[in-house]
């Protein structure tokens, strides 16, 4: 599904959005509003920029029906990351449900928040690590409220060993 940014540059999109928000509620904006506004401001603007009316209609439809212009914005809003979960593993025992998965770039804080809001009596602990950017930590909750507890830089190595089974060649500095 094309994003509006696929049709025009992101800089132009941001300027256009800011300009339209002066007159319209962005969440209730229709293709008709944009079309009339553009024709009033500069009748030849759409064709000179090569705007794609079909993409604009799809974007308006997505905002109306899904609350976001496209898949990327929807996933960021609801999941906290654009990536799907991968390498999923689920284990269940008395009173414990353990779910393990991989995703790129950031933890799924949007998913964790939704779980805590829906099940405030649930005790949630979501451990995360981003090995390429060297950050890690865990989420936990008190009732429906979710808290992020990132590791201090000095605790990163110990946390990755303890919770993710990482091994380092330099074992002498393991406790640093």
N, C-alpha and C positions, 0 to 999 in steps of 0.2 A: 504494500500500500504506500503510495508516494506521500511524503511529508511536504508541507509547504516549503521547507528549506531545500527540497529537491528541485523546486521550480525556480526559486529566487535565492540570492545569497542570504546567509544568516543575518548579516548586518542590515540588509534591506528589510528583512522580515521583522527584526527587532524594532527598527525605526517605524515601519508601517504599523506594527502592533501598538507601539506607544502613541502614535498619532490617532489611530482608531479608538483607543481607550479614552481619549479626550472627549469623544462624542458618544461612544457606544459601550455597553457592557460586553467585554470580550467573551464571556461564557455564553451570552445569548446572541452573539453576532451571527448574522446570516450572510450567505453569498450575495443576496440582494442588497443588504446594507453596504457591503464592501463595493459592489459593482456601482451602485448609485454614488457613493462617496468618491470613488476613483473617477467616474465620468464627470462629476462636478469639478474636481480638482484639476484633472488633466485627462481629457477625453482620449488621448492617444497613448496614455501611460501603459495600459495593459498590453497592447500589441507591441509597443516599442521595447518592453521588458521581456516579451515572450512568455507572459504568464499563461499558465495552463488552467483554463476554467474548470475542467474536469477534476483536476487535483484540488482546486479550491472548493468545489462542491463536496468532494470526498472528505476534505478536512472539516468542513462545516457539519457534515453528517456525523463524523466521528465525535466531534465536540458535543453535538446534541445528544447522541445515543450512548456514548462511552465516556464523556467527560474529559476527553483529551484529543488533540489533533491527530495522533497516530499511535502506533504500537509503542514506540520509544517512550513518549511522554506518559502513556498509561502505565507501563511497567515501572518507570522511575517512581511515579506517584504511589503505586500499589505495592511494589516489591522492594523498592529502594535500589534496584539495579536493573540494567536492561537484559541481563543474561538469564537463561533458564538454569534450573538446577540440573546437575549431571552426577553420575556415579552415586546414585542414591542407595542408601542402605537403611532398613528399618528393623529394629529389634524391640520386642515387647516382653516384659516380665512383670511380676507383681507390683502394681502401682507405678511402673516406669515405662515410658515410651521413648526410645532413643532413635532419633532420625539423623542420619549423617548424609551429607551431600556436598558437592563442590559447585561453586559458582565463581564467576570472575569479578574482580575489581572491588566489590564491597559486600558486606553482609546484607542479608535480606531483612533489614530492620522494618520495612513496611509490612512484611509477612508476620514478623514477630509481634508488632504492635496490634495487628488485626487479631492474632491468636489471643493475646492478653486481654484485649477488649471483649472478645467473645466468650472467653473462659477465665474470668478474673480469679477463680479459686485454683487455677492451675499454677504450678510452679514451673517456670520456664527458665532454662539456662541454655543460651545459644553461644557456643564458643566459635571464634573465627580467627582465621590467619590469612594474611596476604603475603606470601613469601617473596614475591618480586619487589614489593614496596616496603617490606619489613615492618608491618604492623599487625598486631594481634590483640585479642582481648575476649571479653564475653559480655553477653547481654543477660540480665536477669530482671525479674519483675517483682513488684509488690502490688498485688491485685491487678488492676487493669493498666498500671503504669509501668513502662519499660525503661530500663536504665542501661546505658552503655558504659562499660568498664574497660577502657583500653589499657593495654600493658604499657608500663614505662619502658623506654628504650633499654634500660639496664636489665629488665625482666624478660625481654623478648625470647632470648635463647632458652632460658629455663622453662618458660611457658610452652614453647614449641616442643620441647623434649617431653615434658610431663603430659601434655594434653593431645599432642599430635604424633608422638613417637619419632620426632625428628632426631637424626643422629648427626653429629658434627665430628670432623676429623680431629679437631683440636679439643679433645676431651678434658685437658687440664684446666681449661677456662670455663667449664660447664657451669659453675656456680656464680660466675661474674654477672 
